[in-house]
Amino acid sequence: MKLLSIAILATVLFSCTSTQPSASTEVKNMNPYEFRDQNLHSKTVLVDVRTPEEFATGHLEGSLNADLRGGEFEKEMQNWNKAKTYYLYCASGNRSSQAAELMKQAGFRTIINIGAYKDLKEAGLPTETGNQQ
């Protein structure tokens, strides 16, 4: 009986412990003009989740390419610092939204979807071409 009580207590304690991200983690959306006014620093990471081919045709200056469609995104993000702030963008805002959700589920704290590359470029943000990262 004592062993059964200990087993039940252990089950209850472990079921109360969650490995899910806290409910306070929320993906924020930001328009290109709001993003343009941000003060980026060493604790921020700009991530383009488009394909390498799309990235090579033009991307925001200083951005990292992590292709959501290629299937490696989830592996790559495992090596990222969850305490940093991540700004994500893609061609339309759809893939960056999906990537943000994956990051939220993985426990990243601050995730901001800044939408479509063409809108960011039109807002006057600095861009570059090629495969620099």
CNS distance restraints for C-alpha pairs under 8 A (distance, minus, plus):
assign (resid   1 and name CA) (resid   5 and name CA) 6.27 0.50 0.50
assign (resid   2 and name CA) (resid   6 and name CA) 6.33 0.50 0.50
assign (resid   3 and name CA) (resid   7 and name CA) 6.18 0.50 0.50
assign (resid   4 and name CA) (resid   8 and name CA) 6.19 0.50 0.50
assign (resid   5 and name CA) (resid   9 and name CA) 6.12 0.50 0.50
assign (resid   6 and name CA) (resid  10 and name CA) 6.06 0.50 0.50
assign (resid   7 and name CA) (resid  11 and name CA) 6.16 0.50 0.50
assign (resid   8 and name CA) (resid  12 and name CA) 6.22 0.50 0.50
assign (resid   9 and name CA) (resid  13 and name CA) 6.18 0.50 0.50
assign (resid  10 and name CA) (resid  14 and name CA) 6.10 0.50 0.50
assign (resid  11 and name CA) (resid  15 and name CA) 6.04 0.50 0.50
assign (resid  12 and name CA) (resid  16 and name CA) 6.40 0.50 0.50
assign (resid  13 and name CA) (resid  17 and name CA) 6.72 0.50 0.50
assign (resid  20 and name CA) (resid 105 and name CA) 6.93 0.50 0.50
assign (resid  20 and name CA) (resid 106 and name CA) 7.67 0.50 0.50
assign (resid  20 and name CA) (resid 107 and name CA) 6.96 0.50 0.50
assign (resid  21 and name CA) (resid  25 and name CA) 6.84 0.50 0.50
assign (resid  21 and name CA) (resid 104 and name CA) 7.01 0.50 0.50
assign (resid  21 and name CA) (resid 105 and name CA) 6.29 0.50 0.50
assign (resid  21 and name CA) (resid 106 and name CA) 6.91 0.50 0.50
assign (resid  21 and name CA) (resid 107 and name CA) 4.56 0.50 0.50
assign (resid  21 and name CA) (resid 108 and name CA) 7.65 0.50 0.50
assign (resid  22 and name CA) (resid 107 and name CA) 7.59 0.50 0.50
assign (resid  25 and name CA) (resid 104 and name CA) 6.70 0.50 0.50
assign (resid  25 and name CA) (resid 107 and name CA) 7.81 0.50 0.50
assign (resid  25 and name CA) (resid 108 and name CA) 7.59 0.50 0.50
assign (resid  25 and name CA) (resid 109 and name CA) 5.67 0.50 0.50
assign (resid  25 and name CA) (resid 110 and name CA) 7.03 0.50 0.50
assign (resid  26 and name CA) (resid 104 and name CA) 7.31 0.50 0.50
assign (resid  26 and name CA) (resid 109 and name CA) 7.87 0.50 0.50
assign (resid  26 and name CA) (resid 110 and name CA) 7.38 0.50 0.50
assign (resid  26 and name CA) (resid 111 and name CA) 7.30 0.50 0.50
assign (resid  27 and name CA) (resid 100 and name CA) 6.57 0.50 0.50
assign (resid  27 and name CA) (resid 101 and name CA) 7.37 0.50 0.50
assign (resid  27 and name CA) (resid 104 and name CA) 7.20 0.50 0.50
assign (resid  27 and name CA) (resid 110 and name CA) 7.15 0.50 0.50
assign (resid  27 and name CA) (resid 111 and name CA) 5.18 0.50 0.50
assign (resid  27 and name CA) (resid 112 and name CA) 5.72 0.50 0.50
assign (resid  27 and name CA) (resid 113 and name CA) 7.11 0.50 0.50
assign (resid  28 and name CA) (resid 111 and name CA) 6.37 0.50 0.50
assign (resid  28 and name CA) (resid 112 and name CA) 4.69 0.50 0.50
assign (resid  28 and name CA) (resid 113 and name CA) 6.16 0.50 0.50
assign (resid  29 and name CA) (resid 112 and name CA) 5.55 0.50 0.50
assign (resid  29 and name CA) (resid 113 and name CA) 4.80 0.50 0.50
assign (resid  29 and name CA) (resid 114 and name CA) 5.99 0.50 0.50
assign (resid  29 and name CA) (resid 115 and name CA) 7.72 0.50 0.50
assign (resid  30 and name CA) (resid  34 and name CA) 6.09 0.50 0.50
assign (resid  30 and name CA) (resid  35 and name CA) 6.31 0.50 0.50
assign (resid  30 and name CA) (resid 112 and name CA) 6.73 0.50 0.50
assign (resid  30 and name CA) (resid 113 and name CA) 6.20 0.50 0.50
assign (resid  30 and name CA) (resid 114 and name CA) 4.96 0.50 0.50
assign (resid  30 and name CA) (resid 115 and name CA) 7.50 0.50 0.50
assign (resid  31 and name CA) (resid  35 and name CA) 6.27 0.50 0.50
assign (resid  31 and name CA) (resid 114 and name CA) 5.79 0.50 0.50
assign (resid  31 and name CA) (resid 115 and name CA) 7.04 0.50 0.50
assign (resid  32 and name CA) (resid  36 and name CA) 6.03 0.50 0.50
assign (resid  32 and name CA) (resid 114 and name CA) 6.37 0.50 0.50
assign (resid  32 and name CA) (resid 115 and name CA) 7.58 0.50 0.50
assign (resid  32 and name CA) (resid 119 and name CA) 6.52 0.50 0.50
assign (resid  32 and name CA) (resid 120 and name CA) 5.04 0.50 0.50
assign (resid  32 and name CA) (resid 123 and name CA) 6.11 0.50 0.50
assign (resid  33 and name CA) (resid  37 and name CA) 6.56 0.50 0.50
assign (resid  33 and name CA) (resid 120 and name CA) 7.92 0.50 0.50
assign (resid  33 and name CA) (resid 123 and name CA) 6.31 0.50 0.50
assign (resid  34 and name CA) (resid  38 and name CA) 6.78 0.50 0.50
assign (resid  35 and name CA) (resid 114 and name CA) 6.97 0.50 0.50
assign (resid  36 and name CA) (resid 123 and name CA) 7.64 0.50 0.50
assign (resid  36 and name CA) (resid 125 and name CA) 6.51 0.50 0.50
assign (resid  40 and name CA) (resid  44 and name CA) 5.99 0.50 0.50
assign (resid  43 and name CA) (resid  84 and name CA) 5.01 0.50 0.50
assign (resid  43 and name CA) (resid  85 and name CA) 6.20 0.50 0.50
assign (resid  44 and name CA) (resid  84 and name CA) 5.65 0.50 0.50
assign (resid  44 and name CA) (resid  85 and name CA) 4.63 0.50 0.50
assign (resid  44 and name CA) (resid  86 and name CA) 5.84 0.50 0.50
assign (resid  44 and name CA) (resid  87 and name CA) 7.50 0.50 0.50
assign (resid  45 and name CA) (resid  63 and name CA) 7.38 0.50 0.50
assign (resid  45 and name CA) (resid  64 and name CA) 7.72 0.50 0.50
assign (resid  45 and name CA) (resid  84 and name CA) 7.14 0.50 0.50
assign (resid  45 and name CA) (resid  85 and name CA) 6.20 0.50 0.50
assign (resid  45 and name CA) (resid  86 and name CA) 4.88 0.50 0.50
assign (resid  45 and name CA) (resid  87 and name CA) 6.20 0.50 0.50
assign (resid  46 and name CA) (resid  62 and name CA) 7.07 0.50 0.50
assign (resid  46 and name CA) (resid  63 and name CA) 4.78 0.50 0.50
assign (resid  46 and name CA) (resid  64 and name CA) 6.19 0.50 0.50
assign (resid  46 and name CA) (resid  86 and name CA) 6.00 0.50 0.50
assign (resid  46 and name CA) (resid  87 and name CA) 4.86 0.50 0.50
assign (resid  46 and name CA) (resid  88 and name CA) 6.16 0.50 0.50
assign (resid  47 and name CA) (resid  63 and name CA) 5.37 0.50 0.50
assign (resid  47 and name CA) (resid  64 and name CA) 4.84 0.50 0.50
assign (resid  47 and name CA) (resid  65 and name CA) 5.92 0.50 0.50
assign (resid  47 and name CA) (resid  66 and name CA) 6.66 0.50 0.50
assign (resid  47 and name CA) (resid  86 and name CA) 7.02 0.50 0.50
assign (resid  47 and name CA) (resid  87 and name CA) 6.06 0.50 0.50
assign (resid  47 and name CA) (resid  88 and name CA) 4.87 0.50 0.50
assign (resid  47 and name CA) (resid  89 and name CA) 6.49 0.50 0.50
assign (resid  48 and name CA) (resid  55 and name CA) 7.29 0.50 0.50
assign (resid  48 and name CA) (resid  59 and name CA) 7.36 0.50 0.50
assign (resid  48 and name CA) (resid  63 and name CA) 6.28 0.50 0.50
assign (resid  48 and name CA) (resid  64 and name CA) 5.98 0.50 0.50
assign (resid  48 and name CA) (resid  65 and name CA) 4.89 0.50 0.50
assign (resid  48 and name CA) (resid  66 and name CA) 6.18 0.50 0.50
assign (resid  48 and name CA) (resid  67 and name CA) 7.50 0.50 0.50
assign (resid  48 and name CA) (resid  88 and name CA) 5.98 0.50 0.50
assign (resid  48 and name CA) (resid  89 and name CA) 5.16 0.50 0.50
assign (resid  48 and name CA) (resid  90 and name CA) 5.71 0.50 0.50
assign (resid  48 and name CA) (resid  96 and name CA) 7.86 0.50 0.50
assign (resid  49 and name CA) (resid  65 and name CA) 5.97 0.50 0.50
assign (resid  49 and name CA) (resid  66 and name CA) 4.93 0.50 0.50
assign (resid  49 and name CA) (resid  67 and name CA) 4.67 0.50 0.50
assign (resid  49 and name CA) (resid  68 and name CA) 5.33 0.50 0.50
assign (resid  49 and name CA) (resid  88 and name CA) 7.01 0.50 0.50
assign (resid  49 and name CA) (resid  89 and name CA) 6.29 0.50 0.50
assign (resid  49 and name CA) (resid  90 and name CA) 5.42 0.50 0.50
assign (resid  49 and name CA) (resid  95 and name CA) 6.76 0.50 0.50
assign (resid  49 and name CA) (resid  96 and name CA) 6.20 0.50 0.50
assign (resid  49 and name CA) (resid  99 and name CA) 7.48 0.50 0.50
assign (resid  50 and name CA) (resid  54 and name CA) 5.98 0.50 0.50
assign (resid  50 and name CA) (resid  55 and name CA) 6.24 0.50 0.50
assign (resid  50 and name CA) (resid  65 and name CA) 7.13 0.50 0.50
assign (resid  50 and name CA) (resid  66 and name CA) 7.12 0.50 0.50
assign (resid  50 and name CA) (resid  67 and name CA) 5.19 0.50 0.50
assign (resid  50 and name CA) (resid  68 and name CA) 6.55 0.50 0.50
assign (resid  50 and name CA) (resid  69 and name CA) 7.48 0.50 0.50
assign (resid  50 and name CA) (resid  89 and name CA) 7.93 0.50 0.50
assign (resid  50 and name CA) (resid  90 and name CA) 5.23 0.50 0.50
assign (resid  50 and name CA) (resid  91 and name CA) 6.76 0.50 0.50
assign (resid  50 and name CA) (resid  95 and name CA) 7.56 0.50 0.50
assign (resid  51 and name CA) (resid  55 and name CA) 6.15 0.50 0.50
assign (resid  51 and name CA) (resid  65 and name CA) 7.80 0.50 0.50
assign (resid  51 and name CA) (resid  66 and name CA) 7.75 0.50 0.50
assign (resid  51 and name CA) (resid  67 and name CA) 4.94 0.50 0.50
assign (resid  51 and name CA) (resid  68 and name CA) 7.33 0.50 0.50
assign (resid  51 and name CA) (resid  69 and name CA) 6.85 0.50 0.50
assign (resid  51 and name CA) (resid  70 and name CA) 7.19 0.50 0.50
assign (resid  52 and name CA) (resid  56 and name CA) 6.07 0.50 0.50
assign (resid  52 and name CA) (resid  65 and name CA) 6.93 0.50 0.50
assign (resid  52 and name CA) (resid  67 and name CA) 6.70 0.50 0.50
assign (resid  52 and name CA) (resid 131 and name CA) 7.49 0.50 0.50
assign (resid  53 and name CA) (resid  57 and name CA) 6.65 0.50 0.50
assign (resid  54 and name CA) (resid  58 and name CA) 6.97 0.50 0.50
assign (resid  55 and name CA) (resid  59 and name CA) 5.54 0.50 0.50
assign (resid  55 and name CA) (resid  65 and name CA) 6.83 0.50 0.50
assign (resid  55 and name CA) (resid 129 and name CA) 7.51 0.50 0.50
assign (resid  55 and name CA) (resid 130 and name CA) 7.28 0.50 0.50
assign (resid  55 and name CA) (resid 131 and name CA) 6.90 0.50 0.50
assign (resid  56 and name CA) (resid 129 and name CA) 5.49 0.50 0.50
assign (resid  56 and name CA) (resid 130 and name CA) 4.24 0.50 0.50
assign (resid  56 and name CA) (resid 131 and name CA) 5.09 0.50 0.50
assign (resid  57 and name CA) (resid 129 and name CA) 5.51 0.50 0.50
assign (resid  57 and name CA) (resid 130 and name CA) 6.42 0.50 0.50
assign (resid  58 and name CA) (resid 127 and name CA) 6.51 0.50 0.50
assign (resid  58 and name CA) (resid 128 and name CA) 5.52 0.50 0.50
assign (resid  58 and name CA) (resid 129 and name CA) 4.24 0.50 0.50
assign (resid  58 and name CA) (resid 130 and name CA) 6.79 0.50 0.50
assign (resid  59 and name CA) (resid  63 and name CA) 7.01 0.50 0.50
assign (resid  59 and name CA) (resid 117 and name CA) 7.10 0.50 0.50
assign (resid  59 and name CA) (resid 127 and name CA) 5.39 0.50 0.50
assign (resid  59 and name CA) (resid 128 and name CA) 5.65 0.50 0.50
assign (resid  59 and name CA) (resid 129 and name CA) 6.28 0.50 0.50
assign (resid  60 and name CA) (resid 117 and name CA) 7.68 0.50 0.50
assign (resid  60 and name CA) (resid 120 and name CA) 8.00 0.50 0.50
assign (resid  60 and name CA) (resid 121 and name CA) 7.59 0.50 0.50
assign (resid  60 and name CA) (resid 125 and name CA) 6.98 0.50 0.50
assign (resid  60 and name CA) (resid 126 and name CA) 5.95 0.50 0.50
assign (resid  60 and name CA) (resid 127 and name CA) 4.28 0.50 0.50
assign (resid  60 and name CA) (resid 128 and name CA) 6.27 0.50 0.50
assign (resid  61 and name CA) (resid 126 and name CA) 5.59 0.50 0.50
assign (resid  61 and name CA) (resid 127 and name CA) 4.71 0.50 0.50
assign (resid  61 and name CA) (resid 128 and name CA) 5.54 0.50 0.50
assign (resid  62 and name CA) (resid 133 and name CA) 6.77 0.50 0.50
assign (resid  63 and name CA) (resid 133 and name CA) 6.45 0.50 0.50
assign (resid  64 and name CA) (resid 133 and name CA) 5.27 0.50 0.50
assign (resid  65 and name CA) (resid 133 and name CA) 6.89 0.50 0.50
assign (resid  66 and name CA) (resid  72 and name CA) 7.56 0.50 0.50
assign (resid  66 and name CA) (resid  73 and name CA) 5.66 0.50 0.50
assign (resid  66 and name CA) (resid  76 and name CA) 7.27 0.50 0.50
assign (resid  67 and name CA) (resid  71 and name CA) 7.31 0.50 0.50
assign (resid  67 and name CA) (resid  72 and name CA) 6.79 0.50 0.50
assign (resid  67 and name CA) (resid  73 and name CA) 5.83 0.50 0.50
assign (resid  68 and name CA) (resid  72 and name CA) 6.90 0.50 0.50
assign (resid  68 and name CA) (resid  73 and name CA) 5.12 0.50 0.50
assign (resid  68 and name CA) (resid  95 and name CA) 6.84 0.50 0.50
assign (resid  68 and name CA) (resid  99 and name CA) 6.76 0.50 0.50
assign (resid  69 and name CA) (resid  73 and name CA) 7.90 0.50 0.50
assign (resid  72 and name CA) (resid  76 and name CA) 6.13 0.50 0.50
assign (resid  73 and name CA) (resid  77 and name CA) 6.12 0.50 0.50
assign (resid  73 and name CA) (resid  99 and name CA) 7.93 0.50 0.50
assign (resid  74 and name CA) (resid  78 and name CA) 6.59 0.50 0.50
assign (resid  74 and name CA) (resid 102 and name CA) 7.50 0.50 0.50
assign (resid  75 and name CA) (resid  79 and name CA) 7.60 0.50 0.50
assign (resid  76 and name CA) (resid  80 and name CA) 7.29 0.50 0.50
assign (resid  77 and name CA) (resid 103 and name CA) 7.54 0.50 0.50
assign (resid  82 and name CA) (resid 107 and name CA) 6.88 0.50 0.50
assign (resid  82 and name CA) (resid 108 and name CA) 4.51 0.50 0.50
assign (resid  82 and name CA) (resid 109 and name CA) 6.15 0.50 0.50
assign (resid  83 and name CA) (resid 108 and name CA) 6.72 0.50 0.50
assign (resid  83 and name CA) (resid 109 and name CA) 5.99 0.50 0.50
assign (resid  83 and name CA) (resid 110 and name CA) 7.38 0.50 0.50
assign (resid  84 and name CA) (resid 109 and name CA) 7.45 0.50 0.50
assign (resid  84 and name CA) (resid 110 and name CA) 6.83 0.50 0.50
assign (resid  85 and name CA) (resid 109 and name CA) 7.38 0.50 0.50
assign (resid  85 and name CA) (resid 110 and name CA) 4.86 0.50 0.50
assign (resid  85 and name CA) (resid 111 and name CA) 6.05 0.50 0.50
assign (resid  85 and name CA) (resid 112 and name CA) 7.68 0.50 0.50
assign (resid  86 and name CA) (resid 110 and name CA) 6.27 0.50 0.50
assign (resid  86 and name CA) (resid 111 and name CA) 4.92 0.50 0.50
assign (resid  86 and name CA) (resid 112 and name CA) 6.06 0.50 0.50
assign (resid  87 and name CA) (resid 111 and name CA) 6.20 0.50 0.50
assign (resid  87 and name CA) (resid 112 and name CA) 4.78 0.50 0.50
assign (resid  87 and name CA) (resid 113 and name CA) 5.84 0.50 0.50
assign (resid  87 and name CA) (resid 114 and name CA) 6.33 0.50 0.50
assign (resid  88 and name CA) (resid  96 and name CA) 5.47 0.50 0.50
assign (resid  88 and name CA) (resid  97 and name CA) 7.99 0.50 0.50
assign (resid  88 and name CA) (resid  99 and name CA) 7.83 0.50 0.50
assign (resid  88 and name CA) (resid 100 and name CA) 7.26 0.50 0.50
assign (resid  88 and name CA) (resid 111 and name CA) 7.55 0.50 0.50
assign (resid  88 and name CA) (resid 112 and name CA) 6.18 0.50 0.50
assign (resid  88 and name CA) (resid 113 and name CA) 4.89 0.50 0.50
assign (resid  88 and name CA) (resid 114 and name CA) 5.83 0.50 0.50
assign (resid  88 and name CA) (resid 115 and name CA) 7.23 0.50 0.50
assign (resid  89 and name CA) (resid  93 and name CA) 6.17 0.50 0.50
assign (resid  89 and name CA) (resid  95 and name CA) 7.72 0.50 0.50
assign (resid  89 and name CA) (resid  96 and name CA) 5.05 0.50 0.50
assign (resid  89 and name CA) (resid 113 and name CA) 6.13 0.50 0.50
assign (resid  89 and name CA) (resid 114 and name CA) 5.42 0.50 0.50
assign (resid  89 and name CA) (resid 115 and name CA) 4.90 0.50 0.50
assign (resid  89 and name CA) (resid 116 and name CA) 5.78 0.50 0.50
assign (resid  89 and name CA) (resid 117 and name CA) 6.37 0.50 0.50
assign (resid  90 and name CA) (resid  94 and name CA) 7.27 0.50 0.50
assign (resid  90 and name CA) (resid  95 and name CA) 6.07 0.50 0.50
assign (resid  90 and name CA) (resid  96 and name CA) 5.52 0.50 0.50
assign (resid  90 and name CA) (resid 115 and name CA) 6.35 0.50 0.50
assign (resid  90 and name CA) (resid 116 and name CA) 5.26 0.50 0.50
assign (resid  90 and name CA) (resid 117 and name CA) 5.75 0.50 0.50
assign (resid  91 and name CA) (resid  95 and name CA) 7.79 0.50 0.50
assign (resid  91 and name CA) (resid 115 and name CA) 7.60 0.50 0.50
assign (resid  91 and name CA) (resid 116 and name CA) 4.79 0.50 0.50
assign (resid  91 and name CA) (resid 117 and name CA) 5.35 0.50 0.50
assign (resid  91 and name CA) (resid 118 and name CA) 6.97 0.50 0.50
assign (resid  92 and name CA) (resid 115 and name CA) 6.17 0.50 0.50
assign (resid  92 and name CA) (resid 116 and name CA) 4.32 0.50 0.50
assign (resid  92 and name CA) (resid 117 and name CA) 7.15 0.50 0.50
assign (resid  93 and name CA) (resid  97 and name CA) 6.06 0.50 0.50
assign (resid  93 and name CA) (resid 113 and name CA) 7.35 0.50 0.50
assign (resid  93 and name CA) (resid 114 and name CA) 7.37 0.50 0.50
assign (resid  93 and name CA) (resid 115 and name CA) 4.02 0.50 0.50
assign (resid  93 and name CA) (resid 116 and name CA) 4.97 0.50 0.50
assign (resid  94 and name CA) (resid  98 and name CA) 6.42 0.50 0.50
assign (resid  94 and name CA) (resid 115 and name CA) 7.72 0.50 0.50
assign (resid  95 and name CA) (resid  99 and name CA) 6.07 0.50 0.50
assign (resid  96 and name CA) (resid 100 and name CA) 6.00 0.50 0.50
assign (resid  96 and name CA) (resid 113 and name CA) 6.17 0.50 0.50
assign (resid  96 and name CA) (resid 115 and name CA) 6.83 0.50 0.50
assign (resid  97 and name CA) (resid 101 and name CA) 6.34 0.50 0.50
assign (resid  97 and name CA) (resid 113 and name CA) 6.30 0.50 0.50
assign (resid  98 and name CA) (resid 102 and name CA) 6.45 0.50 0.50
assign (resid  99 and name CA) (resid 103 and name CA) 6.24 0.50 0.50
assign (resid 100 and name CA) (resid 104 and name CA) 6.08 0.50 0.50
assign (resid 100 and name CA) (resid 111 and name CA) 6.26 0.50 0.50
assign (resid 100 and name CA) (resid 112 and name CA) 7.44 0.50 0.50
assign (resid 100 and name CA) (resid 113 and name CA) 6.94 0.50 0.50
assign (resid 101 and name CA) (resid 105 and name CA) 6.24 0.50 0.50
assign (resid 102 and name CA) (resid 106 and name CA) 6.25 0.50 0.50
assign (resid 103 and name CA) (resid 107 and name CA) 6.43 0.50 0.50
assign (resid 103 and name CA) (resid 108 and name CA) 5.52 0.50 0.50
assign (resid 103 and name CA) (resid 111 and name CA) 7.60 0.50 0.50
assign (resid 104 and name CA) (resid 108 and name CA) 5.33 0.50 0.50
assign (resid 104 and name CA) (resid 109 and name CA) 7.22 0.50 0.50
assign (resid 104 and name CA) (resid 111 and name CA) 7.42 0.50 0.50
assign (resid 115 and name CA) (resid 119 and name CA) 7.62 0.50 0.50
assign (resid 115 and name CA) (resid 120 and name CA) 7.75 0.50 0.50
assign (resid 116 and name CA) (resid 120 and name CA) 6.39 0.50 0.50
assign (resid 117 and name CA) (resid 121 and name CA) 6.07 0.50 0.50
assign (resid 118 and name CA) (resid 122 and name CA) 6.10 0.50 0.50
assign (resid 119 and name CA) (resid 123 and name CA) 6.18 0.50 0.50
assign (resid 120 and name CA) (resid 124 and name CA) 6.86 0.50 0.50
assign (resid 120 and name CA) (resid 125 and name CA) 6.00 0.50 0.50
assign (resid 121 and name CA) (resid 125 and name CA) 5.36 0.50 0.50
assign (resid 121 and name CA) (resid 126 and name CA) 7.19 0.50 0.50
assign (resid 121 and name CA) (resid 127 and name CA) 6.95 0.50 0.50
